[in-house]
Amino acid sequence: MYRTHTCGELRLEHAGESATLSGWVQRSRDLGGMTFVDLRDRYGITQLIFNMDENEDLCRQARKLGREYVIRASGIVTERSKKNPKMLTGDIEILVTELNILKAAEVPPFTIENDTDGGDELRMKYRYMDLRRPSIRKNMELRHRMAQEVRRYLDSRGFLEIETPFLIKSTPEGARDFIVPSRMNEGQFYALPQSPQTFKQLLMVAGYDKYFQIVRCFRDEDLRADRQPEFTQIDCEMSFVERDDVLDAFEGLTKHLFREVLSVEIEGTFEKMPYSQAMEEYGTDKPDLRFEMKISELTSLAKGKGFRVFDEAEYIGAICAEGCAGYSRKELDGLTDFVTRPQIGAKGLIHARCNGDGSFKSSVDKFFNQDELKAWAEQLKAAPGDLILILAGEKESTRKALSELRLEMGNRLGLRIMDTYRPLWVVDFPLLEWNEESQRFHAMHHPFTSPKIEDLALFDSDPGKVRANAYDLVINGVEIGGGSIRIHDTDLQKLMFKNLGFTEEEARKQFGFLINAFRYGAPPHGGIAFGFDRWVALFAGLDSIRDVIAFPKNNSGRDVMIDTPSDVSEEQLDELRLQRKK
């Protein structure tokens, strides 16, 4: 028997009992007549004690144990004279009477501790060791629990979990597909799914009115903290529903996860905010509502005063940082450096202080008098002691930069409180977005998103203004999920394809199977897909999804542990009838 108990199980009530534990050596301490070994497994740590006076050979054997040795130890559970309240097993220790080394270990390349000395790349290379760290293990346990709660909730609401294929047809919309050559069909290729979108719609046509799947998806796109080339979605679809039916169902799931996993009650109905309002007031379609500091437009108030930066700008916007009028020159220079970083792209930062006596002091006093600065303050509802921060330039990029500046100020002022949660539905997105490179409209979500029925006439006059019957769930500035009501009418789907620049032949070639399915009776339907990795990271208090995925890729899309992507042999290429391009 390798173990009678785990390393996190024994308590004071077990004192006097015999126990056998197996696990990894966390650390060893030699105190002359006594040797102490902390033994670790997935469940916790238990202290082992070896007494030179009672068993000299055993004690000498214990002194040879290195970090990460795998051992089995048997002995008597005893009460510790010096208890450790930081350990669940801190009231007891095992007086060892038998020790077996199951596998010796080399010295690990980094410490197996929460505060490890290993850098990211080193930990990724030895990910199987990194997974032993308590913080990573805790993330894996959180991920497991959330998955089980998702299944439990949706099963109780009548949803069926149905798997869909991983080898599918490549489609031209969205991110780049991962392509898989077919050996049995020369010159033809599968694609790995970016999502099960068309299959879940086909399930609705098939009459399975409540579907879900916790599913792997694949996108060949540039990576960042919340992106991986392979990721996991909670994919859901429902039939005979309107938008609010879907929102109500998944508000329920959201509240269930908060309650069961974090013991947090989310009260009331989630706020709904149109996309246009989110962009105008927050500069992003995923606003963090834990604090105010909304963006205000100053274009009409600030242009035409002889300040070239403003006069040549398409858009001038500002935020008000409460109580920050006393910011030093060094602090303001730091904010300027922040907004002019390449990833944010602002050309500079203008500021105006609201002094305690009601006067104003700005970095552009040469061009603007006190009355004009006062008008800015009134627009932003700024009070004495506040600091106005202003950016100017092209409208979309300036709003984006203001959004980043707002979040930075929220961090500096301690307004983004970790254990406060503000869920939000962002609704009424644009259906289409213009692509300069291809000189045509692309679907902002996907080609099967239904337009708002009241906007159909705009297809003839101004397609870019057609709103989608789409919605995103945003929590604390993180887009957790997104979905839409789908097009189920064949004529409306043809109109959508037409506005996306598809000929009838192209549409049939790419999506003929779905168009044909609609001919045989498609119910009104809609759904949503949640980024499961992002949701787990949010609950874990992490910015990056990498540490909630067991075996992630690095920022270059490589798995440095198994060294992939890698070359393949000429024989494999010959089987697939592929040649390397010179």
C-alpha positions as CSV (number, residue, x, y, z in Angstrom):
1,M,0.0,0.0,0.0
2,Y,1.5,3.3,-1.1
3,R,-0.6,5.4,1.2
4,T,-3.4,5.2,3.8
5,H,-3.9,9.0,3.8
6,T,-3.0,12.0,1.7
7,C,-0.6,14.7,2.8
8,G,-3.4,17.1,3.5
9,E,-5.7,14.8,5.4
10,L,-4.3,14.1,8.9
11,R,-5.5,16.1,11.9
12,L,-5.0,16.0,15.7
13,E,-7.8,13.5,16.1
14,H,-5.6,11.0,14.2
15,A,-2.8,11.2,16.9
16,G,-1.6,7.7,17.9
17,E,-2.7,6.1,14.6
18,S,-0.4,4.5,12.1
19,A,-0.3,6.2,8.7
20,T,1.5,5.7,5.4
21,L,2.0,8.7,3.1
22,S,3.5,9.1,-0.4
23,G,4.6,12.2,-2.2
24,W,7.4,14.6,-3.1
25,V,10.0,16.1,-0.7
26,Q,9.3,19.8,-0.5
27,R,12.2,20.6,1.9
28,S,14.4,18.9,4.5
29,R,15.9,20.3,7.6
30,D,18.7,18.6,9.6
31,L,18.9,19.8,13.2
32,G,21.5,17.3,14.4
33,G,19.6,14.8,16.4
34,M,16.4,15.4,14.5
35,T,15.6,15.6,10.8
36,F,12.4,17.2,9.5
37,V,11.0,16.5,6.0
38,D,8.0,18.3,4.5
39,L,6.2,15.8,2.3
40,R,3.9,17.2,-0.4
41,D,1.2,15.8,-2.7
42,R,-1.8,17.4,-4.5
43,Y,-3.7,17.7,-1.2
44,G,-1.2,19.5,1.0
45,I,2.0,19.1,3.1
46,T,2.7,16.9,6.2
47,Q,5.8,17.2,8.3
48,L,7.8,14.0,8.8
49,I,10.2,13.6,11.7
50,F,13.2,11.3,12.0
51,N,14.8,10.9,15.5
52,M,18.5,9.9,15.6
53,D,18.1,8.5,19.1
54,E,15.3,6.2,18.1
55,N,16.5,5.0,14.7
56,E,20.0,6.2,13.6
57,D,20.0,4.4,10.2
58,L,16.6,5.8,9.3
59,C,17.6,9.3,10.2
60,R,20.8,9.0,8.1
61,Q,18.7,7.8,5.2
62,A,16.4,10.8,5.6
63,R,19.4,13.2,5.5
64,K,20.1,12.0,1.9
65,L,16.7,13.0,0.6
66,G,16.8,15.8,-1.9
67,R,14.1,18.2,-3.1
68,E,11.4,16.5,-5.2
69,Y,12.5,12.9,-4.3
70,V,9.4,10.7,-4.4
71,I,9.1,8.7,-1.2
72,R,6.8,6.6,0.9
73,A,6.9,7.0,4.7
74,S,5.1,5.1,7.4
75,G,4.9,6.0,11.1
76,I,2.8,7.2,14.0
77,V,0.8,10.4,13.9
78,T,1.9,12.6,16.8
79,E,1.0,16.0,18.2
80,R,3.5,18.7,17.2
81,S,5.1,20.5,20.1
82,K,5.4,23.6,18.0
83,K,2.3,23.9,15.9
84,N,2.1,25.7,12.5
85,P,-1.2,27.5,12.1
86,K,-0.4,28.2,8.4
87,M,-0.7,24.5,7.6
88,L,-3.9,22.5,7.6
89,T,-1.8,19.7,9.0
90,G,0.1,22.0,11.3
91,D,-1.0,20.4,14.5
92,I,0.6,17.0,13.8
93,E,3.6,15.3,12.4
94,I,4.6,11.7,11.5
95,L,7.2,10.0,13.6
96,V,8.6,7.9,10.8
97,T,9.4,4.2,11.4
98,E,9.8,3.1,7.7
99,L,11.1,5.0,4.7
100,N,11.2,4.0,1.0
101,I,12.7,6.0,-1.8
102,L,10.4,5.4,-4.8
103,K,12.3,7.6,-7.2
104,A,15.3,9.8,-6.7
105,A,15.2,13.3,-8.4
106,E,17.7,15.7,-9.8
107,V,17.8,19.2,-8.3
108,P,14.8,21.0,-9.9
109,P,15.6,24.0,-12.2
110,F,13.4,26.3,-10.0
111,T,11.8,26.1,-6.5
112,I,8.4,24.5,-6.3
113,E,7.0,27.4,-4.3
114,N,4.3,30.0,-4.9
115,D,7.0,32.6,-5.1
116,T,9.3,30.6,-7.3
117,D,12.6,31.8,-8.6
118,G,11.8,30.4,-12.1
119,G,11.1,32.8,-15.0
120,D,8.2,32.3,-17.4
121,E,10.1,30.5,-20.2
122,L,11.9,28.2,-17.7
123,R,8.6,27.3,-16.0
124,M,7.0,26.7,-19.4
125,K,9.8,24.4,-20.4
126,Y,9.3,22.3,-17.2
127,R,5.6,22.8,-17.0
128,Y,5.0,19.4,-15.4
129,M,7.1,20.7,-12.5
130,D,5.4,24.1,-12.5
131,L,2.1,22.4,-12.1
132,R,3.3,21.1,-8.8
133,R,3.3,24.6,-7.3
134,P,0.4,25.2,-5.0
135,S,-0.8,28.4,-6.8
136,I,-1.0,26.6,-10.2
137,R,-2.6,23.5,-8.6
138,K,-5.2,25.8,-7.0
139,N,-6.0,27.3,-10.5
140,M,-6.5,23.8,-11.9
141,E,-8.8,22.9,-9.0
142,L,-10.7,26.1,-9.6
143,R,-11.0,25.3,-13.3
144,H,-12.3,21.8,-12.5
145,R,-14.9,23.1,-10.1
146,M,-16.2,25.8,-12.4
147,A,-16.6,23.2,-15.2
148,Q,-18.6,21.0,-12.9
149,E,-20.8,23.8,-11.8
150,V,-21.4,24.9,-15.4
151,R,-22.5,21.3,-16.2
152,R,-24.6,21.1,-13.1
153,Y,-26.4,24.3,-13.7
154,L,-27.1,23.8,-17.5
155,D,-28.1,20.2,-16.9
156,S,-30.7,21.3,-14.3
157,R,-32.1,23.7,-17.0
158,G,-32.6,21.0,-19.6
159,F,-29.5,21.6,-21.7
160,L,-27.9,18.7,-23.5
161,E,-24.1,18.4,-23.8
162,I,-23.3,17.4,-27.4
163,E,-19.9,17.1,-29.0
164,T,-19.2,18.6,-32.4
165,P,-16.4,17.8,-34.9
166,F,-12.8,19.1,-34.6
167,L,-12.1,18.5,-38.4
168,I,-14.3,20.9,-40.2
169,K,-14.5,23.1,-43.3
170,S,-12.4,26.2,-43.5
171,T,-14.4,29.5,-43.7
172,P,-13.2,32.9,-44.9
173,E,-14.5,35.0,-42.0
174,G,-12.9,35.7,-38.6
175,A,-9.3,34.9,-37.6
176,R,-7.0,32.6,-39.6
177,D,-7.8,28.9,-39.5
178,F,-5.4,26.2,-38.5
179,I,-5.3,23.9,-41.6
180,V,-5.0,20.1,-41.5
181,P,-4.1,18.3,-44.8
182,S,-6.1,15.1,-45.6
183,R,-4.1,12.0,-46.6
184,M,-7.2,10.2,-47.9
185,N,-8.4,13.2,-50.0
186,E,-5.4,14.4,-52.1
187,G,-5.0,18.2,-52.2
188,Q,-7.8,18.8,-49.8
189,F,-7.8,20.2,-46.2
190,Y,-9.7,20.3,-43.0
191,A,-9.7,23.3,-40.6
192,L,-9.7,23.2,-36.9
193,P,-12.8,25.0,-35.6
194,Q,-12.6,28.6,-34.4
195,S,-16.0,27.7,-32.7
196,P,-18.8,25.2,-33.2
197,Q,-21.0,28.0,-34.7
198,T,-22.5,26.3,-37.7
199,F,-22.9,22.9,-35.9
200,K,-24.8,24.3,-33.0
201,Q,-27.1,26.0,-35.4
202,L,-27.6,22.7,-37.2
203,L,-28.5,21.2,-33.8
204,M,-31.2,23.8,-33.4
205,V,-32.5,22.8,-36.9
206,A,-32.4,19.2,-35.7
207,G,-34.7,20.0,-32.8
208,Y,-32.2,19.9,-29.9
209,D,-33.5,23.2,-28.4
210,K,-31.0,23.6,-25.6
211,Y,-27.4,22.6,-26.4
212,F,-24.1,23.2,-24.6
213,Q,-20.5,22.1,-24.8
214,I,-17.3,22.9,-23.0
215,V,-15.2,22.7,-26.1
216,R,-11.7,23.4,-27.4
217,C,-11.4,26.0,-30.2
218,F,-8.5,27.1,-32.4
219,R,-7.5,30.4,-33.9
220,D,-4.2,31.2,-35.7
221,E,-3.9,34.7,-34.4
222,D,-1.3,36.9,-32.7
223,L,-1.2,36.2,-28.9
224,R,-1.5,38.3,-25.8
225,A,-2.3,37.8,-22.2
226,D,-5.9,36.7,-22.7
227,R,-5.4,34.7,-26.0
228,Q,-4.0,31.3,-26.8
229,P,-4.0,29.5,-30.1
230,E,-6.1,26.8,-28.5
231,F,-8.6,27.8,-25.9
232,T,-11.9,26.6,-24.3
233,Q,-15.4,27.9,-24.7
234,I,-18.6,27.2,-22.9
235,D,-20.7,27.0,-26.1
236,C,-24.5,27.3,-25.8
237,E,-27.5,27.6,-28.1
238,M,-31.3,27.8,-27.6
239,S,-34.3,27.6,-29.9
240,F,-37.5,29.6,-29.8
241,V,-35.9,32.5,-27.9
242,E,-35.5,36.2,-28.2
243,R,-32.5,38.2,-26.9
244,D,-33.7,38.7,-23.4
245,D,-34.5,35.0,-23.0
246,V,-30.9,34.2,-23.7
247,L,-29.6,37.0,-21.4
248,D,-31.9,35.8,-18.6
249,A,-30.7,32.2,-18.9
250,F,-27.0,33.1,-18.8
251,E,-27.3,35.7,-16.1
252,G,-28.6,32.8,-14.1
253,L,-25.4,30.8,-15.0
254,T,-23.2,33.7,-14.1
255,K,-24.9,34.3,-10.7
256,H,-24.7,30.5,-10.0
257,L,-20.9,30.4,-10.6
258,F,-20.3,33.5,-8.4
259,R,-22.4,32.0,-5.6
260,E,-21.2,28.4,-5.7
261,V,-17.5,29.1,-6.5
262,L,-16.7,32.4,-4.9
263,S,-19.6,32.7,-2.4
264,V,-20.5,36.1,-3.9
265,E,-24.1,37.1,-4.4
266,I,-24.7,39.2,-7.5
267,E,-28.0,41.0,-6.9
268,G,-30.5,42.3,-9.4
269,T,-30.6,42.3,-13.2
270,F,-27.4,43.1,-15.1
271,E,-27.1,46.5,-16.6
272,K,-27.5,46.7,-20.4
273,M,-25.5,49.3,-22.3
274,P,-25.6,49.9,-26.0
275,Y,-22.3,49.6,-27.9
276,S,-22.4,53.2,-29.0
277,Q,-22.7,54.4,-25.4
278,A,-19.9,52.2,-24.2
279,M,-17.6,53.6,-26.9
280,E,-18.6,57.2,-26.2
281,E,-18.3,57.1,-22.4
282,Y,-15.5,54.5,-22.0
283,G,-13.7,54.2,-25.3
284,T,-14.1,50.4,-25.3
285,D,-16.8,47.8,-25.8
286,K,-15.7,46.1,-22.5
287,P,-15.9,48.9,-19.9
288,D,-14.9,48.4,-16.3
289,L,-17.8,49.8,-14.3
290,R,-16.2,49.4,-10.9
291,F,-15.4,53.1,-11.1
292,E,-16.8,56.2,-13.0
293,M,-14.3,58.5,-14.7
294,K,-16.2,58.6,-18.0
295,I,-14.8,60.0,-21.1
296,S,-16.2,63.4,-22.2
297,E,-15.8,64.9,-25.6
298,L,-14.3,68.4,-25.8
299,T,-14.1,68.8,-29.6
300,S,-16.5,71.7,-30.0
301,L,-15.2,73.5,-26.9
302,A,-11.4,73.2,-27.7
303,K,-11.1,73.5,-31.5
304,G,-10.6,76.8,-33.2
305,K,-8.5,78.5,-30.5
306,G,-5.2,78.5,-32.3
307,F,-3.7,75.4,-30.7
308,R,-2.7,73.4,-33.7
309,V,-2.8,70.0,-32.0
310,F,-6.5,70.5,-31.2
311,D,-7.4,72.4,-34.4
312,E,-6.1,69.5,-36.6
313,A,-7.7,66.8,-34.5
314,E,-10.8,64.9,-35.5
315,Y,-11.7,64.3,-31.9
316,I,-10.7,65.7,-28.5
317,G,-11.6,63.8,-25.4
318,A,-10.9,63.9,-21.7
319,I,-11.3,62.2,-18.3
320,C,-11.4,63.7,-14.9
321,A,-9.2,62.2,-12.2
322,E,-10.8,63.2,-8.9
323,G,-8.4,64.7,-6.3
324,C,-5.4,64.5,-8.5
325,A,-4.7,68.3,-9.1
326,G,-1.7,68.0,-6.9
327,Y,0.1,65.6,-9.3
328,S,3.7,66.5,-9.7
329,R,5.5,67.2,-12.9
330,K,7.2,63.8,-12.6
331,E,3.8,62.0,-12.2
332,L,2.4,63.9,-15.2
333,D,5.5,63.0,-17.3
334,G,4.9,59.4,-16.3
335,L,1.3,59.6,-17.6
336,T,2.6,61.1,-20.8
337,D,5.1,58.3,-21.2
338,F,2.3,55.8,-20.6
339,V,-0.1,57.2,-23.3
340,T,2.7,57.6,-25.9
341,R,3.8,54.0,-25.8
342,P,3.5,52.3,-29.2
343,Q,0.8,50.0,-28.0
344,I,-1.4,53.0,-27.0
345,G,-0.2,55.4,-29.6
346,A,-1.2,58.9,-28.4
347,K,1.0,61.8,-29.5
348,G,0.9,63.6,-26.2
349,L,-1.0,64.5,-23.1
350,I,-2.6,67.8,-22.2
351,H,-3.7,68.5,-18.6
352,A,-5.7,71.1,-16.7
353,R,-5.7,71.4,-12.9
354,C,-8.8,72.6,-11.1
355,N,-7.4,74.6,-8.2
356,G,-9.0,74.9,-4.8
357,D,-9.8,78.6,-5.3
358,G,-11.8,77.9,-8.4
359,S,-9.1,78.9,-10.9
360,F,-7.5,76.7,-13.5
361,K,-4.0,76.0,-14.6
362,S,-3.3,74.0,-17.7
363,S,-0.4,73.0,-20.0
364,V,-2.0,75.1,-22.8
365,D,-2.7,78.4,-20.9
366,K,-1.2,80.3,-23.8
367,F,-4.2,79.3,-26.0
368,F,-7.1,79.1,-23.5
369,N,-8.4,81.6,-21.0
370,Q,-10.0,80.9,-17.6
371,D,-13.6,80.9,-19.0
372,E,-12.7,78.4,-21.6
373,L,-11.0,76.1,-19.1
374,K,-14.0,76.5,-16.9
375,A,-16.2,75.3,-19.7
376,W,-14.0,72.1,-19.9
377,A,-14.4,71.6,-16.2
378,E,-18.2,72.0,-16.4
379,Q,-18.3,69.5,-19.3
380,L,-16.5,66.9,-17.2
381,K,-18.2,67.9,-13.9
382,A,-14.8,68.5,-12.5
383,A,-14.5,69.9,-9.0
384,P,-11.7,71.9,-7.2
385,G,-8.8,69.5,-6.6
386,D,-9.5,67.4,-9.7
387,L,-7.2,66.9,-12.7
388,I,-8.4,66.9,-16.3
389,L,-6.4,64.7,-18.7
390,I,-6.9,65.4,-22.5
391,L,-6.0,63.5,-25.7
392,A,-6.6,64.5,-29.3
393,G,-6.3,62.9,-32.6
394,E,-8.3,60.4,-34.8
395,K,-11.5,59.6,-33.2
396,E,-11.3,55.8,-32.8
397,S,-7.6,55.6,-31.7
398,T,-8.0,58.6,-29.3
399,R,-11.0,56.9,-27.6
400,K,-9.0,53.7,-27.3
401,A,-6.1,55.6,-25.8
402,L,-8.4,57.4,-23.3
403,S,-9.8,54.0,-22.3
404,E,-6.3,52.8,-21.5
405,L,-5.5,56.0,-19.6
406,R,-8.8,55.6,-17.7
407,L,-7.8,52.1,-16.6
408,E,-4.3,53.2,-15.7
409,M,-5.7,56.0,-13.5
410,G,-8.2,53.5,-12.0
411,N,-5.2,51.3,-11.0
412,R,-3.2,54.3,-9.6
413,L,-6.1,55.5,-7.5
414,G,-7.0,52.0,-6.2
415,L,-10.5,52.0,-7.9
416,R,-10.3,48.6,-9.5
417,I,-11.1,46.6,-6.4
418,M,-10.3,42.9,-6.8
419,D,-13.3,41.5,-4.9
420,T,-15.9,43.8,-6.4
421,Y,-17.7,42.6,-9.5
422,R,-19.8,44.6,-12.0
423,P,-21.4,42.5,-14.7
424,L,-22.7,44.2,-17.8
425,W,-24.4,43.3,-21.0
426,V,-23.1,45.4,-24.0
427,V,-25.8,45.2,-26.7
428,D,-26.6,46.5,-30.1
429,F,-23.2,46.2,-31.7
430,P,-22.7,47.2,-35.4
431,L,-23.6,44.3,-37.6
432,L,-20.8,45.1,-40.2
433,E,-17.4,46.8,-40.2
434,W,-15.6,48.2,-43.2
435,N,-12.3,46.7,-44.1
436,E,-10.0,49.1,-46.0
437,E,-7.7,46.3,-47.3
438,S,-10.4,44.2,-48.9
439,Q,-12.7,47.2,-49.6
440,R,-15.8,45.5,-48.4
441,F,-17.8,45.0,-45.2
442,H,-17.0,42.1,-42.9
443,A,-19.2,40.7,-40.2
444,M,-18.3,42.2,-36.8
445,H,-19.3,38.9,-35.2
446,H,-20.0,36.2,-37.8
447,P,-22.2,36.0,-41.0
448,F,-25.1,34.3,-39.1
449,T,-25.7,37.2,-36.7
450,S,-29.2,38.6,-37.1
451,P,-29.6,42.3,-37.7
452,K,-32.0,44.3,-35.7
453,I,-35.2,44.0,-37.6
454,E,-36.0,47.8,-37.3
455,D,-32.7,48.5,-39.1
456,L,-33.3,46.4,-42.2
457,A,-34.0,49.5,-44.4
458,L,-30.5,50.8,-43.7
459,F,-29.0,47.9,-45.8
460,D,-30.0,50.0,-48.9
461,S,-28.9,53.4,-47.6
462,D,-26.1,52.9,-45.0
463,P,-25.2,49.3,-44.2
464,G,-22.5,50.4,-41.7
465,K,-25.3,51.7,-39.4
466,V,-27.2,48.4,-39.2
467,R,-27.1,47.2,-35.6
468,A,-26.7,43.5,-34.7
469,N,-29.0,41.6,-32.4
470,A,-25.8,40.8,-30.5
471,Y,-24.5,41.0,-26.9
472,D,-21.4,40.5,-24.9
473,L,-21.1,39.7,-21.2
474,V,-18.4,42.0,-19.6
475,I,-17.2,41.7,-16.0
476,N,-14.7,44.2,-14.6
477,G,-13.5,45.2,-18.1
478,V,-13.1,41.6,-19.2
479,E,-15.1,40.2,-22.1
480,I,-16.3,36.9,-20.7
481,G,-18.6,35.9,-23.5
482,G,-20.5,37.0,-26.6
483,G,-23.4,35.8,-28.7
484,S,-26.3,36.8,-30.8
485,I,-29.7,35.9,-32.1
486,R,-29.1,34.1,-35.4
487,I,-30.5,34.5,-38.8
488,H,-33.0,31.6,-39.4
489,D,-34.7,33.1,-42.5
490,T,-33.2,32.1,-45.9
491,D,-33.9,35.4,-47.6
492,L,-32.4,37.4,-44.7
493,Q,-29.3,35.2,-44.8
494,K,-28.9,35.8,-48.5
495,L,-29.2,39.6,-47.9
496,M,-26.4,39.3,-45.2
497,F,-24.1,37.4,-47.6
498,K,-24.8,40.0,-50.3
499,N,-23.7,42.8,-48.0
500,L,-20.6,40.8,-47.1
501,G,-19.6,40.7,-50.7
502,F,-20.3,37.0,-51.3
503,T,-21.8,36.0,-54.6
504,E,-24.6,33.4,-54.4
505,E,-22.1,30.8,-55.7
506,E,-19.5,31.7,-53.1
507,A,-22.0,31.6,-50.3
508,R,-23.3,28.2,-51.4
509,K,-19.8,26.9,-51.7
510,Q,-18.8,28.0,-48.1
511,F,-22.1,27.5,-46.3
512,G,-24.3,25.5,-48.6
513,F,-24.9,22.8,-45.9
514,L,-26.4,25.4,-43.5
515,I,-28.4,27.1,-46.2
516,N,-29.9,23.8,-47.3
517,A,-30.7,22.9,-43.6
518,F,-32.7,26.1,-43.3
519,R,-34.9,24.9,-46.2
520,Y,-36.2,22.1,-44.0
521,G,-37.5,24.2,-41.1
522,A,-35.2,26.3,-38.9
523,P,-36.5,27.6,-35.6
524,P,-35.7,31.1,-34.3
525,H,-32.6,30.6,-32.3
526,G,-29.7,32.3,-30.5
527,G,-26.9,31.6,-28.2
528,I,-23.7,32.6,-26.6
529,A,-20.1,31.4,-26.1
530,F,-18.1,32.2,-23.0
531,G,-14.3,32.3,-22.8
532,F,-13.9,29.6,-20.1
533,D,-10.2,30.4,-19.7
534,R,-10.9,34.1,-19.2
535,W,-13.7,33.3,-16.7
536,V,-11.4,31.1,-14.6
537,A,-8.6,33.7,-14.7
538,L,-11.1,36.4,-13.5
539,F,-12.2,34.2,-10.6
540,A,-8.5,33.4,-9.8
541,G,-7.6,37.2,-9.9
542,L,-5.2,36.8,-12.8
543,D,-4.7,39.0,-15.8
544,S,-3.3,36.2,-18.0
545,I,-5.1,33.0,-18.9
546,R,-1.8,31.1,-19.2
547,D,-1.7,29.9,-15.6
548,V,-5.3,28.5,-15.7
549,I,-4.4,26.2,-18.6
550,A,-2.5,23.1,-17.9
551,F,-0.2,23.1,-20.9
552,P,-0.3,26.6,-22.6
553,K,1.7,28.0,-25.5
554,N,4.1,30.9,-25.1
555,N,3.7,34.3,-26.8
556,S,5.1,32.9,-30.0
557,G,2.6,30.1,-30.1
558,R,5.2,27.5,-29.1
559,D,5.1,24.7,-26.6
560,V,8.7,24.9,-25.4
561,M,8.2,21.8,-23.2
562,I,7.6,19.4,-26.1
563,D,9.3,21.8,-28.6
564,T,6.5,22.3,-31.1
565,P,5.6,23.3,-33.7
566,S,8.4,21.2,-35.2
567,D,9.6,19.8,-38.5
568,V,8.1,16.7,-40.0
569,S,9.8,14.1,-42.2
570,E,9.8,14.0,-45.9
571,E,8.0,10.7,-45.7
572,Q,5.1,12.3,-43.9
573,L,5.0,15.1,-46.4
574,D,5.0,12.6,-49.3
575,E,2.1,10.7,-47.7
576,L,0.1,14.0,-47.7
577,R,1.4,14.8,-51.2
578,L,2.8,18.1,-49.9
579,Q,6.0,19.9,-50.9
580,R,8.0,22.5,-49.1
581,K,8.0,25.8,-50.8
582,K,11.6,26.9,-51.6
